[in-house]
Amino acid sequence: DGGITQSPKYLFRKEGQNVTLSCEQNLNHDAMYWYRQDPGQGLRLIYYSQIVNDFQKGDIAEGYSVSREKKESFPLTVTSAQKNPTAFYLCASSQRLENTEAFFGQGTRLTVV
Amino acid sequence: SQQGEEDPQALSIQEGENATMNCSYKTSINNLQWYRQNSGRGLVHLILIRSNEREKHSGRLRVTLDTSKKSSSLLITASRAADTASYFCATVIGGNQFYFGTGTSLTVIP
């Protein structure tokens, strides 16, 4: 089945630790995205990548880092510099075409303890 | 920020009634899309309307777009309890950069 997979579903982190969220897609999409969603809020763009080995900052990139070494994978690292990392993180992918939709993973809920 | 805004933030209706939610955005767009999110899950695409279109239908969904006012509306007709979810508009700029609104939480009471 084609789709986009995020893991783990739930993640707990101690303050001061870095943590990496996984996102894998087998849709052969060039573009991938990371969003952050806070309770009752919309989605805010963290980073996006239009092609392998290239990525751009979104609206709230501070305290986060990404890599895009393979077309299928776009991991997000939440660093200790992120002051308020507890949130729901969503990964998405799309074709690099106009008038195309985004496909989402099921999300990772990160809690700092 | 390119994030749009939706209203109302929350909407509660009886089963069988129609639900209307609105989206306002800030910049020129290639297209506007609507997505649905069940609690704690990822988003699912519902419908896309291009910048040169004014209205589009898909089943019980009707979307309008007014680019002069930078606004869109989503109408769900004959609502069902299973329509209970959050609904987000997404503006697409620069080819495929997706910016999502703040969402409308819809509750359909059986």
Interface residues (C-beta under 8 A of the other chain):
Chain A: Q6 A31 Y33 Y35 G40 Q41 G42 L43 R44 L45 Y48 Q50 D59 F88 L90 A92 S94 Q95 R96 L97 E98 N99 T100 E101 A102 F103 F104 G105 Q106 G107 R109
Chain B: S1 Q2 Q3 E6 N30 N31 Q33 Y35 G40 R41 G42 L43 V44 H45 L48 R50 F88 A90 V92 G95 N96 Q97 F98 Y99 F100 G101 T102 G103 S105
